[in-house]
Amino acid sequence: MSFRVRLMALLMLVAVAATAATAWLTLRQVSRQVQESADADRADIRVIDQRLRHHAVRHGTWDGVADVLRALAEETGQRIRIQDEAGDNALDSDALAGRTPRPAGAAPPILVDPRPRLTDRPKPVAVSGALVKQSIGPIAAYPESVAFAECLARSGIEPELTRDDLGIPVYRGPGGSEQSGSCTLRNASARELDAVVDALQQCVDVPLGEAANCVDRVFVTRAGTVGPQPLRVSLGALDDAGLMVERKPAVLAALGVAGAAVLGALLLSRAVLRPVKALTAAACSLGEGELVQRVPASGSDEIGELGRSFNRMADSLAASERRQRQLIGDIAHELRTPLGNLRGYLEAIQDGFVEVTPELLASLHEEAMLQQRVVDDLQDLALAEAGALTYHRTDLDARDLLTACATAHRALAGEAGVAVEVAAHPVPAPVHGDPARLRQALSNLVGNAVRHTGSGGRVTLRVVHPAAGPGGADGVGLVVRDTGSGIPPDQLPHLFDRFWRADGARGRATGGSGLGLPIARQIVADHGGTVTVSSEVGRGTAFTVTLPAPPAPRTPDTPPAPTAPTAPTGGDGS
């Protein structure tokens, strides 16, 4: 799996897990707080209902309820508004606290009905007739009792409350008196008693349970217009802050999500940094010269590809180091023997053991020139590979290059019994380059062909135009073909190695310096061309130099074409 895909998958996993955990914790916390808030509201409603009912029943009137309302608002923290069923006579806890009353909230009002009922009697009687008879007096006396309680409350006197056998509230003054201050408890009139008797006639001769309900209905009807009436209680206001999530659980949830994200980041960093640390250690070792250092490169993701690229770079550096050491060894090997010979002859002449003759001096001079040639070739190769050779490019005909090379080598080739020929080419073969450097490259190829061709053989130079140039473009091919012994296939890959000779028995005098082919290939490459070779043992070898076609000539309406940069100057070009 790609490292990018694994990274995205891990990040998505952390994000989804963090989101899910946050959502779950938030939902759980909000649900719990909603439940707690609902329970608290229900508890407040119960307290408010009980306290208001208690005040109404205890005093027989709503007078003095403002103090109860103020205390309830402070105790519950609720904004409380009460009014009668008609919407009049409102009291608001905001106004009682000296604030401007706020609009009521959206919650429906609560009905507080303090009127007593007779359904829960402490001492039920056995038969319906007795129940009806027992209910006449208390029902008739209840309105006067409530009026007495209202009078006491308005006078600032706390009434005493008891209940009779039917559960009907009975109000008296302090110490059970029926008169206190200006308030006197009146007895029910005969007219009121007759009205109660007439109303209770419907409850006679019915089953006991039905009789009790009937008496209760009569009492509620008679008492409905006296005493404290039902109130509508509204809680809350439109601008209340409402439910707010507690900070501590939210902080804990955020810390938990952050912990999960940090854990995911740690896992990711371990997965990423492990190979990166290995690469860092290997790079440091490589910088200190330990070219054998490699890193594990398993997997097909970007990290694995980075490891393989590092190993390829290390292999390339190691190979370059080996080539450099081999080059130094090859140079030392090439120069040690001839320089040792020169030193031996000079010491012998100095000691008088060898007579100085013209022939000896000529031989020593030739050996010195061979060493100079090796040094010059090394310098040319170094400059060419560094891109520091000077090129004076111009338009020229490839046929002229081949003719000049053939002419330069015919004399030496003739002494070896080798014919050098130029195949006719009827049309011009234009190329763009440095004629001196191109002749140097071709001369190395022609000289190499002459040296490896036996007496009676032939070296043929010809032009192939058009030829498939680099990149598939039309180009010019320059072919140097000999009829020599050929090169075995296993030696072809080493042709362009420094100091390599196809025939190990040949020396510098007969086999060259071993640097001609590398120099020729580099010069051709600097001209944008290629050098290829084909060979067959016993039949000969052919080197083909392919150069790109020159740029098309400009017309007044043709913009100049971009040209390849030339190497910086730094040599004499010879």
BAFI-285688 format. One line per field, with one value per residue (C-alpha): residue number from 1; residue in one letter; x, y, z. Coordinates in steps of 0.1 Angstrom, whole numbers, padded with zeros to 4 digits. Last residue first. Example, Ala and Ser with C-alpha at 12.3 -4.5 7.8 and 13.67 -1.06 7.14 Angstrom:
BAFI-285688
num = 2_1
residu = S_A
east = 0137_0123
north = -0011_-0045
up = 0071_0078
//
This chain:
BAFI-285688
num = 574_573_572_571_570_569_568_567_566_565_564_563_562_561_560_559_558_557_556_555_554_553_552_551_550_549_548_547_546_545_544_543_542_541_540_539_538_537_536_535_534_533_532_531_530_529_528_527_526_525_524_523_522_521_520_519_518_517_516_515_514_513_512_511_510_509_508_507_506_505_504_503_502_501_500_499_498_497_496_495_494_493_492_491_490_489_488_487_486_485_484_483_482_481_480_479_478_477_476_475_474_473_472_471_470_469_468_467_466_465_464_463_462_461_460_459_458_457_456_455_454_453_452_451_450_449_448_447_446_445_444_443_442_441_440_439_438_437_436_435_434_433_432_431_430_429_428_427_426_425_424_423_422_421_420_419_418_417_416_415_414_413_412_411_410_409_408_407_406_405_404_403_402_401_400_399_398_397_396_395_394_393_392_391_390_389_388_387_386_385_384_383_382_381_380_379_378_377_376_375_374_373_372_371_370_369_368_367_366_365_364_363_362_361_360_359_358_357_356_355_354_353_352_351_350_349_348_347_346_345_344_343_342_341_340_339_338_337_336_335_334_333_332_331_330_329_328_327_326_325_324_323_322_321_320_319_318_317_316_315_314_313_312_311_310_309_308_307_306_305_304_303_302_301_300_299_298_297_296_295_294_293_292_291_290_289_288_287_286_285_284_283_282_281_280_279_278_277_276_275_274_273_272_271_270_269_268_267_266_265_264_263_262_261_260_259_258_257_256_255_254_253_252_251_250_249_248_247_246_245_244_243_242_241_240_239_238_237_236_235_234_233_232_231_230_229_228_227_226_225_224_223_222_221_220_219_218_217_216_215_214_213_212_211_210_209_208_207_206_205_204_203_202_201_200_199_198_197_196_195_194_193_192_191_190_189_188_187_186_185_184_183_182_181_180_179_178_177_176_175_174_173_172_171_170_169_168_167_166_165_164_163_162_161_160_159_158_157_156_155_154_153_152_151_150_149_148_147_146_145_144_143_142_141_140_139_138_137_136_135_134_133_132_131_130_129_128_127_126_125_124_123_122_121_120_119_118_117_116_115_114_113_112_111_110_109_108_107_106_105_104_103_102_101_100_99_98_97_96_95_94_93_92_91_90_89_88_87_86_85_84_83_82_81_80_79_78_77_76_75_74_73_72_71_70_69_68_67_66_65_64_63_62_61_60_59_58_57_56_55_54_53_52_51_50_49_48_47_46_45_44_43_42_41_40_39_38_37_36_35_34_33_32_31_30_29_28_27_26_25_24_23_22_21_20_19_18_17_16_15_14_13_12_11_10_9_8_7_6_5_4_3_2_1
residu = S_G_D_G_G_T_P_A_T_P_A_T_P_A_P_P_T_D_P_T_R_P_A_P_P_A_P_L_T_V_T_F_A_T_G_R_G_V_E_S_S_V_T_V_T_G_G_H_D_A_V_I_Q_R_A_I_P_L_G_L_G_S_G_G_T_A_R_G_R_A_G_D_A_R_W_F_R_D_F_L_H_P_L_Q_D_P_P_I_G_S_G_T_D_R_V_V_L_G_V_G_D_A_G_G_P_G_A_A_P_H_V_V_R_L_T_V_R_G_G_S_G_T_H_R_V_A_N_G_V_L_N_S_L_A_Q_R_L_R_A_P_D_G_H_V_P_A_P_V_P_H_A_A_V_E_V_A_V_G_A_E_G_A_L_A_R_H_A_T_A_C_A_T_L_L_D_R_A_D_L_D_T_R_H_Y_T_L_A_G_A_E_A_L_A_L_D_Q_L_D_D_V_V_R_Q_Q_L_M_A_E_E_H_L_S_A_L_L_E_P_T_V_E_V_F_G_D_Q_I_A_E_L_Y_G_R_L_N_G_L_P_T_R_L_E_H_A_I_D_G_I_L_Q_R_Q_R_R_E_S_A_A_L_S_D_A_M_R_N_F_S_R_G_L_E_G_I_E_D_S_G_S_A_P_V_R_Q_V_L_E_G_E_G_L_S_C_A_A_A_T_L_A_K_V_P_R_L_V_A_R_S_L_L_L_A_G_L_V_A_A_G_A_V_G_L_A_A_L_V_A_P_K_R_E_V_M_L_G_A_D_D_L_A_G_L_S_V_R_L_P_Q_P_G_V_T_G_A_R_T_V_F_V_R_D_V_C_N_A_A_E_G_L_P_V_D_V_C_Q_Q_L_A_D_V_V_A_D_L_E_R_A_S_A_N_R_L_T_C_S_G_S_Q_E_S_G_G_P_G_R_Y_V_P_I_G_L_D_D_R_T_L_E_P_E_I_G_S_R_A_L_C_E_A_F_A_V_S_E_P_Y_A_A_I_P_G_I_S_Q_K_V_L_A_G_S_V_A_V_P_K_P_R_D_T_L_R_P_R_P_D_V_L_I_P_P_A_A_G_A_P_R_P_T_R_G_A_L_A_D_S_D_L_A_N_D_G_A_E_D_Q_I_R_I_R_Q_G_T_E_E_A_L_A_R_L_V_D_A_V_G_D_W_T_G_H_R_V_A_H_H_R_L_R_Q_D_I_V_R_I_D_A_R_D_A_D_A_S_E_Q_V_Q_R_S_V_Q_R_L_T_L_W_A_T_A_A_T_A_A_V_A_V_L_M_L_L_A_M_L_R_V_R_F_S_M
east = 0447_0418_0440_0420_0398_0367_0334_0315_0289_0252_0227_0210_0175_0161_0162_0128_0120_0107_0141_0150_0172_0190_0177_0197_0225_0216_0226_0258_0260_0295_0295_0323_0326_0347_0362_0356_0374_0353_0323_0319_0294_0301_0281_0292_0265_0259_0250_0283_0295_0286_0309_0338_0331_0330_0363_0380_0368_0380_0414_0423_0439_0473_0477_0480_0512_0535_0514_0517_0497_0495_0462_0444_0411_0428_0414_0433_0400_0368_0352_0356_0346_0310_0324_0346_0320_0311_0346_0362_0371_0403_0406_0387_0379_0349_0348_0312_0302_0264_0246_0213_0176_0158_0149_0160_0196_0200_0186_0208_0203_0230_0254_0290_0319_0353_0368_0398_0414_0435_0466_0487_0466_0440_0439_0464_0446_0412_0425_0441_0408_0388_0413_0414_0376_0376_0405_0388_0357_0377_0394_0362_0342_0306_0276_0270_0262_0264_0268_0255_0273_0290_0321_0336_0368_0397_0426_0446_0467_0502_0516_0538_0506_0487_0514_0512_0475_0466_0464_0448_0421_0413_0411_0388_0365_0362_0356_0328_0311_0306_0310_0290_0309_0316_0347_0346_0368_0370_0358_0328_0343_0343_0360_0386_0395_0397_0419_0442_0445_0452_0479_0495_0494_0509_0537_0545_0547_0569_0593_0595_0603_0630_0646_0645_0660_0687_0696_0698_0720_0744_0753_0774_0759_0778_0792_0775_0754_0746_0734_0715_0698_0690_0675_0655_0640_0631_0615_0595_0583_0573_0557_0537_0509_0507_0505_0478_0459_0461_0448_0421_0412_0410_0387_0366_0362_0352_0327_0313_0309_0292_0269_0261_0254_0231_0213_0209_0195_0170_0160_0154_0134_0113_0106_0096_0073_0055_0064_0077_0112_0142_0165_0194_0229_0264_0293_0304_0317_0334_0322_0295_0282_0281_0261_0238_0233_0224_0199_0184_0179_0164_0140_0131_0121_0108_0077_0062_0072_0058_0025_0022_0030_0005_-0022_-0014_-0015_-0049_-0062_-0049_-0065_-0098_-0095_-0084_-0114_-0137_-0122_-0126_-0162_-0168_-0153_-0170_-0206_-0228_-0253_-0290_-0310_-0295_-0329_-0339_-0374_-0383_-0388_-0418_-0455_-0480_-0517_-0537_-0568_-0591_-0584_-0615_-0651_-0666_-0658_-0669_-0705_-0697_-0668_-0689_-0717_-0692_-0677_-0711_-0718_-0684_-0691_-0726_-0712_-0689_-0717_-0742_-0772_-0802_-0793_-0768_-0794_-0809_-0775_-0782_-0815_-0798_-0771_-0796_-0816_-0784_-0776_-0811_-0809_-0777_-0743_-0726_-0704_-0667_-0658_-0629_-0623_-0597_-0601_-0634_-0641_-0613_-0592_-0563_-0555_-0584_-0602_-0603_-0618_-0606_-0630_-0615_-0649_-0640_-0631_-0598_-0578_-0562_-0553_-0553_-0522_-0533_-0521_-0555_-0558_-0550_-0576_-0603_-0594_-0596_-0631_-0643_-0630_-0649_-0681_-0678_-0671_-0702_-0727_-0704_-0696_-0732_-0747_-0719_-0728_-0764_-0751_-0726_-0753_-0775_-0747_-0738_-0706_-0689_-0655_-0630_-0600_-0618_-0599_-0625_-0637_-0619_-0601_-0596_-0558_-0557_-0522_-0523_-0489_-0483_-0471_-0433_-0425_-0410_-0427_-0416_-0394_-0407_-0385_-0365_-0371_-0371_-0409_-0411_-0390_-0409_-0441_-0476_-0506_-0541_-0557_-0552_-0588_-0574_-0557_-0521_-0487_-0452_-0420_-0385_-0366_-0335_-0352_-0347_-0346_-0377_-0395_-0387_-0402_-0433_-0438_-0435_-0460_-0484_-0495_-0531_-0539_-0566_-0576_-0544_-0531_-0549_-0535_-0501_-0498_-0510_-0484_-0456_-0467_-0469_-0436_-0418_-0433_-0425_-0389_-0385_-0399_-0375_-0346_-0355_-0357_-0323_-0308_-0323_-0310_-0277_-0274_-0285_-0260_-0232_-0240_-0244_-0211_-0193_-0207_-0200_-0165_-0158_-0172_-0152_-0120_-0125_-0133_-0103_-0079_-0091_-0089_-0054_-0045_-0060_-0044_-0010_-0016_-0026_0004_0026_0013_0000
north = 0213_0232_0254_0247_0265_0278_0269_0241_0250_0255_0239_0263_0277_0284_0320_0333_0327_0356_0368_0332_0310_0279_0247_0234_0209_0172_0153_0132_0095_0079_0043_0020_-0012_-0043_-0071_-0106_-0131_-0123_-0102_-0066_-0039_-0006_0025_0061_0087_0124_0156_0173_0168_0131_0129_0144_0120_0089_0099_0104_0071_0054_0069_0063_0028_0043_0026_-0011_-0013_0012_0012_-0025_-0053_-0087_-0077_-0076_-0058_-0031_-0012_0018_0037_0018_0025_-0010_-0027_-0036_-0052_-0077_-0104_-0102_-0111_-0083_-0086_-0099_-0070_-0062_-0026_-0004_0033_0046_0083_0086_0119_0128_0127_0129_0097_0111_0109_0105_0079_0083_0105_0102_0073_0085_0061_0052_0018_0002_-0027_-0057_-0069_-0067_-0072_-0049_-0041_-0011_0003_0002_0020_0046_0051_0054_0078_0098_0100_0116_0140_0149_0158_0179_0198_0202_0216_0210_0214_0186_0187_0155_0167_0144_0118_0097_0078_0053_0066_0040_0032_0002_-0017_-0030_-0018_0008_0018_0024_0048_0068_0065_0078_0116_0112_0090_0115_0144_0125_0114_0150_0164_0139_0151_0185_0215_0241_0257_0250_0261_0238_0243_0213_0220_0197_0178_0146_0163_0181_0148_0129_0156_0156_0119_0119_0145_0124_0093_0112_0126_0091_0080_0111_0100_0065_0080_0102_0072_0053_0082_0086_0050_0051_0082_0064_0069_0040_0021_0012_0047_0053_0082_0061_0033_0057_0072_0037_0026_0057_0054_0018_0026_0054_0029_0004_0027_0048_0025_0007_0040_0052_0020_0021_0056_0047_0016_0038_0062_0034_0019_0052_0057_0022_0030_0063_0046_0018_0045_0063_0030_0023_0058_0053_0019_0036_0064_0038_0020_0053_0061_0028_-0005_-0023_-0033_-0011_-0019_0006_0003_0013_-0001_0033_0041_0074_0097_0111_0075_0070_0102_0091_0056_0072_0095_0068_0046_0075_0080_0043_0045_0081_0073_0043_0059_0092_0076_0058_0090_0110_0084_0086_0124_0123_0099_0121_0152_0133_0125_0160_0174_0150_0160_0197_0191_0171_0200_0228_0219_0222_0250_0245_0277_0311_0326_0353_0340_0337_0309_0295_0303_0296_0297_0300_0283_0302_0309_0308_0310_0305_0269_0260_0252_0234_0216_0205_0192_0173_0157_0147_0129_0112_0099_0088_0068_0049_0043_0031_0055_0061_0098_0117_0136_0151_0167_0199_0204_0199_0224_0250_0245_0250_0282_0295_0286_0307_0292_0305_0335_0336_0370_0392_0426_0414_0377_0358_0321_0312_0280_0293_0319_0322_0293_0279_0244_0227_0200_0165_0148_0141_0177_0194_0219_0252_0280_0315_0337_0372_0401_0417_0407_0371_0371_0384_0358_0331_0343_0343_0307_0296_0313_0295_0262_0263_0249_0221_0213_0212_0191_0165_0142_0138_0129_0104_0089_0083_0068_0041_0031_0064_0074_0086_0104_0114_0114_0122_0153_0180_0212_0241_0248_0245_0253_0251_0251_0273_0259_0263_0289_0314_0345_0379_0397_0418_0449_0443_0453_0418_0418_0429_0400_0376_0385_0387_0388_0399_0390_0362_0349_0317_0338_0350_0338_0346_0328_0334_0304_0304_0278_0294_0330_0326_0306_0333_0360_0340_0332_0369_0378_0351_0375_0374_0343_0333_0305_0311_0276_0263_0290_0290_0252_0252_0278_0259_0225_0238_0256_0227_0202_0226_0230_0192_0188_0215_0198_0164_0181_0198_0165_0147_0175_0173_0136_0140_0168_0147_0116_0136_0154_0122_0105_0134_0139_0102_0100_0131_0118_0083_0098_0122_0095_0070_0097_0105_0068_0062_0094_0082_0047_0060_0083_0055_0035_0000
up = -0303_-0290_-0267_-0236_-0211_-0228_-0214_-0230_-0256_-0248_-0272_-0295_-0294_-0329_-0341_-0353_-0390_-0411_-0424_-0431_-0408_-0420_-0405_-0376_-0384_-0385_-0354_-0354_-0356_-0353_-0363_-0355_-0375_-0366_-0386_-0401_-0379_-0348_-0358_-0345_-0341_-0324_-0315_-0310_-0303_-0311_-0293_-0301_-0266_-0270_-0300_-0280_-0251_-0274_-0290_-0257_-0243_-0276_-0276_-0240_-0242_-0249_-0283_-0290_-0311_-0293_-0261_-0258_-0273_-0256_-0239_-0272_-0268_-0249_-0219_-0206_-0198_-0206_-0240_-0254_-0221_-0232_-0265_-0246_-0241_-0278_-0290_-0311_-0347_-0363_-0388_-0419_-0408_-0408_-0398_-0404_-0402_-0398_-0404_-0387_-0391_-0358_-0338_-0305_-0315_-0353_-0376_-0407_-0437_-0449_-0442_-0449_-0455_-0443_-0452_-0435_-0455_-0449_-0467_-0436_-0405_-0391_-0354_-0356_-0386_-0369_-0337_-0359_-0377_-0344_-0328_-0360_-0360_-0325_-0334_-0367_-0347_-0324_-0352_-0372_-0343_-0350_-0373_-0399_-0436_-0457_-0493_-0520_-0541_-0514_-0525_-0500_-0485_-0484_-0461_-0473_-0447_-0455_-0422_-0441_-0460_-0428_-0416_-0449_-0453_-0418_-0424_-0459_-0444_-0417_-0441_-0464_-0436_-0423_-0458_-0464_-0432_-0448_-0425_-0406_-0377_-0340_-0322_-0292_-0261_-0238_-0202_-0201_-0171_-0191_-0220_-0198_-0181_-0214_-0230_-0200_-0200_-0237_-0232_-0204_-0225_-0255_-0233_-0222_-0259_-0266_-0238_-0254_-0288_-0273_-0256_-0289_-0308_-0282_-0284_-0322_-0321_-0298_-0262_-0249_-0220_-0188_-0183_-0150_-0164_-0195_-0172_-0150_-0182_-0195_-0162_-0157_-0192_-0186_-0152_-0168_-0194_-0167_-0142_-0166_-0177_-0143_-0124_-0148_-0145_-0107_-0106_-0130_-0109_-0078_-0097_-0111_-0077_-0062_-0091_-0084_-0047_-0056_-0080_-0055_-0028_-0052_-0061_-0023_-0018_-0046_-0031_0003_-0013_-0032_0001_0017_-0013_-0011_-0027_0004_0015_0011_0040_0040_0027_0039_0018_0008_0043_0034_0062_0040_0035_0072_0076_0048_0063_0097_0080_0059_0090_0108_0079_0078_0115_0113_0092_0111_0144_0134_0124_0157_0176_0155_0163_0200_0198_0180_0207_0235_0218_0217_0254_0263_0244_0262_0296_0287_0278_0310_0330_0312_0317_0286_0289_0289_0287_0288_0296_0272_0265_0302_0327_0346_0342_0370_0363_0395_0408_0432_0469_0491_0478_0444_0440_0475_0467_0435_0450_0480_0457_0436_0467_0480_0447_0447_0482_0473_0443_0466_0492_0467_0461_0484_0490_0469_0448_0480_0487_0468_0486_0519_0510_0500_0532_0552_0534_0540_0577_0579_0584_0615_0615_0626_0638_0627_0642_0665_0669_0671_0667_0690_0684_0704_0678_0654_0637_0602_0593_0561_0549_0553_0559_0596_0601_0592_0612_0603_0628_0613_0614_0622_0600_0598_0561_0571_0599_0575_0549_0575_0586_0550_0546_0577_0565_0531_0548_0572_0547_0536_0573_0583_0555_0552_0581_0568_0534_0548_0571_0541_0520_0545_0565_0571_0559_0585_0570_0538_0506_0479_0498_0478_0488_0464_0461_0422_0408_0370_0354_0324_0290_0284_0257_0281_0295_0283_0308_0337_0343_0374_0411_0425_0429_0393_0381_0404_0385_0400_0378_0389_0355_0330_0334_0351_0377_0374_0385_0370_0382_0369_0382_0404_0426_0460_0450_0428_0456_0482_0460_0453_0490_0498_0470_0483_0512_0502_0481_0506_0530_0549_0553_0522_0499_0515_0513_0477_0468_0486_0472_0436_0438_0453_0428_0399_0411_0413_0378_0366_0384_0368_0334_0340_0351_0320_0297_0315_0309_0273_0268_0283_0263_0231_0237_0246_0215_0192_0205_0202_0167_0156_0172_0157_0123_0124_0137_0111_0084_0094_0094_0060_0046_0058_0045_0011_0010_0020_-0009_0000
//
